[in-house]
C-alpha cells in the first residue's frame, strides 16, 4: 500500500488488476482516500471497459482498474505500476523509480499501520505484553488508518511556510514557493 501511495503522490501510472469489480472499485477509491487532503487530478477510472484498453498507453499518470481477464494485454506496458489484487502483489517495472517516503517517516508509518491492522503481531515478541491489546472494529480501523496517513501528511508538510517567498513589487503581494529551501 505504501508503494502505491508513493507512486500516486509522485504521479506514476497505477493499474489495478482483479477478477472482482467490487475489489477494483474499492482499491481505487481507497488509494484516493489515503491521499486526503490532496486531490488526484489525473485520469481516474475504477473499472476500464475492454473497448478502452488502449487508454493504458497514455503518457499521462492514471489510476485505472482492469479486470484480470485482460492481464495479457497489460504485459506490454513498461512504465505502469501493476497491483494484482487477487495475488496480493505489486509489480514495479525496472524503468520506473518510485520514490519512497524519507526513512524516519517510512518506518513510523509502517509501525503505525501494523499497530492498526494487526496489534497482536506488534507486541508478540515482548516478554510482558500488555493484556488489553485487541483489534478494532472495521469502522474504527478505517478511521485509524486515515489518521495514520493524515499524520504522515502533517509531518511531511510541516514547516512549509519557510519555503514561501513573498514578492512585494506588484500592487498585490504575490506568494511563490521557493524550491531551493
N, C-alpha and C positions, 0 to 999 in steps of 0.2 A: 504494500500500500504506500509506503514511503517513497519507493522508486516511482510509482505512478504519480504521486503527489508532486514530487520534484520535477518529473517530466512535464506535467501540466503547467507548473509555475514557470518553467524555462521554455515554454512554447514549443514542445515537441509534438509529433503526431502520435496519438494513442488509439489503438484499436483493441476493442474487447471482443473475444470470441466465446460463444456459448451455444448450447443446444436449447437453452431456455430463454425465451423472450423476456420473461419476468426478471431473470437474473441479469440480462443485458441492461435493461432499463434501470434496475436498482443499482448496479455497479456504476453506470454513467452518472446517475443522479447523486450517488454517494460521493463520487470524486468531486463533483461541482460543489456539494455541500461542505466538503472539507476545506475548500478554498475560501470560504467565507472569512472575512468581509470583502475579499476581492471577487470580481465577476469575470467569468470566462467570456471573452469577446470574439472567439474564433468559431469555426464550424462545429456544431454540436448536434449529432444525430444518434439518439439512443438505439434505434433499430433501422439499419440501412436496407432498403429493398434490393433485391437481386438485380433489378434493372439498372441500378445506380452504382454498381461496384467500381466503375471507372473513377468515381469521386475519390477513391483511395489513392489515386495517383496525383492528387492536387499538391502543389508546392507549399500550401499554407498549413499551419497547425490545425489539428482537429481532435475531437473525441468522438469516436464512432463505434457503434456496436454492430456486429455482423454475426449472423447465425453460423454455427460451426460447419454446416454443410458446405459452405464456401471457403473453407480453410485452404484448399488447394489454390484458389485464386489469390490468396494473400501471401503465399510463399515467396513471390517475386518482389514484394515490397522490401526495399533495402533500408529505408530511413524511417521505419514505423516501429514504435514500441508496441509489442503484441502481448496482451494479457489473456491467457486462456483460463477462463473462469471454471470450466469443467475439470481441467487438470491441475489448477492451482499454480500455474507458472507464469512468470513474466519474462519475455524474451526481448532483450535489448541487443539490436544488431551491432556489429563491430564498428560501423561507421557513425554510430550515434553515441555521443558522450552526454550522459545525464549528470549534471552537477548535483551532488547531494548536499544536504544541509551542512553547515560548519560543524566540526566534530563535537564540541560540548553539547550543542543543541540536538544533534542527531542521537547521541546516546541518551540524553534526558528524555527525548520524545519516545524512543524505543522502550525505555523503562516505564514511562508513564502509560503507554499503550498496553504494555504487558501487565501492569497492575490493574488496568481496567478490564482487559479481556480474560486474563487468567490469573487472578490474585493468588491462588493456591500454589501455582508454579513459581511465583516470585519469592515466596517465603519457604519453599520446600527444603532448601539446604540449611536453614537456620537451625541451630541446636535447640533453641527455645522459641518456636514460632508463636506468634500471637494467637490466642484462642478464638478471636472474633473475625477471622478472615472468611468472607463469603462473597460469592459472585452477585452482582447487582441484577436487577430485573432488566429486560431488554430496553425498556423505555429509559431507565436510568443510565444504562450503558451508552445509549445514543447520546445523551446529554454529556456524559463524562468524556466520550471521545471528541465531541465538538469542543469541549472545554480544553482538552489537550492541544488541539490544533489552534484554537483561539489564543491560548497562552504562547504557543510557538510563534504566532504572528506578532504578538506583543513583544516577545523577546527579539525577534528578527528586526522589527521596525523601531525599537526603542532608540531614542536619540536622533531620529530622522531630522529634527529641526536644525541640528548642527550642519546639515547638508543643504539647507535652504539659503539662497543668496537673494537679497532684495536689491533691485535696481531702481534707483530713485531719480533717474534722469528724465523719465517720462512724466506727463501730467499726473497719471495714476501710478503708484509704485507697482512694479512687476516682481513677482516671486518666481525664481527659477531654481531648479535643482542643480547643485554644484557637484558634478560627477567625481571630481578628484578627491574630495573629502571622503 
